[in-house]
Amino acid sequence: MVSRALVRLVLGTLAMALPMAAQAETADEGTRASRPLIIAHRGASGERPEHTLAAYELAIDQGADYIEPDLVVTKDLQLVARHENELSGTTDVASREEFEDRRRTKMIEGQRVAGWFTEDFTLEELRTLRARERVPGSRPASARYNGLYPIPTFAEIVQLVRAKEAETGRAIGLYPELKHPTLMLEQEGIDMVDLLAIELAKFDLDRADAAVFIQIFEVGPLQRLNKLVDTPLVLLISSTGGPYDEPSMRWTDMLAPLGLAEIATYADGIGPWLGHALDPATMEPTALVANAHAAGLKVHPWTLRKENGFLPSALRKPGGDAEDGDYRKLWSAALATGADGFFTDNVKELVALVESEAD
């Protein structure tokens, strides 16, 4: 394990001098405090293929407070942005004859998955691939951009954020998710926690006042990060089951007041499935937000989407999966929970709704 002191000693001279908009004393801090954070889920992923610089930049231009890259790892230990370490759902790798021999089957947290995996590719090889829309049936407009954009590194995403901060004069936060860190350590011997700690120190983002949240669906990696960096940490919580690295633990127990108090010993917030904070049958808030706030935790539910294909059946409108449903009803109910921020695929629509409800 890399100690925080060693990380700072080795990389201190490499820290980038440009300020992240995410410093505590920024011009728009008061605005952020007065309304929930708008977190661009994988970028403007309703309009561009997710986890591309184009998707992140569009989300920033539409008013996102934070952009959210999911981080996976390459064979040569570089952190890059993909929804999963399996590549065929979000890139053109399946059509690339030169990589046919990389196809294999792996167990991913109890599921047998066949495909191409980032940890079998060097960064140079991954740069030859191009991103594709993951759900083209629901997002045909985004699919028109298939084949245009490469896979970005975490360093390139930081560079984009800082460039956009300089351009716009406003603060832009980063909200990376570390994907499958326990599995990568078990199967590949790759310690993604240490890699991320090094990257955060390199860019001077390991501070408590950096506008960065680090999120993981696992307990142990967050507890390790809590000892390595001062960056705010968030435990992601799925709809069912429990954390992969703690098979005896269940999300439902962890969301009870005693469980939330335990989470608060190593994390600064939770990122729950929206259904934990909002009763999907009645559209009424549950007790989760109030209980989490009582434990000192921020709450950032996921994910607000507008298309029929992602909405409950009662909120779907005529047309196919790609047509907009009655999403405003769901989103307004979500805002009424009092959560501190929301992940969304549709930044401009959420910005508009938040502003209209603030009037």
ABEGO torsion letter per residue (X at the ends): XBBAAAAAAAAAAABBABBBAABABBAAAAAAAABBBBBBBGEBAAABBBGBAAAAAAAAAAGBABBBBBBBBBAAGBBBBBABABAAAABAAAABAAAAAABBBBBBGGBBBBEBBAAABBAAAAAABBBBBABAAABAAAAAABGABBBBBAAAAAAAAAAAAAAAGBBBBBBBBBBGAAAAAAAAGBBAAAAAAAAAAAAGAABAABBBBBBBABAAAAAAAAAABABBBBBBBBABEBBAABAABBAAAAABAAAAAAAAAABABBBBBAAAABBAAAGBBBAAAAAAAAAGBBBBBOBBBABAAABBAAABBBEBAABBBBAAAAAAAAAAAGBABBBBABAAAAAAAAAAAAX
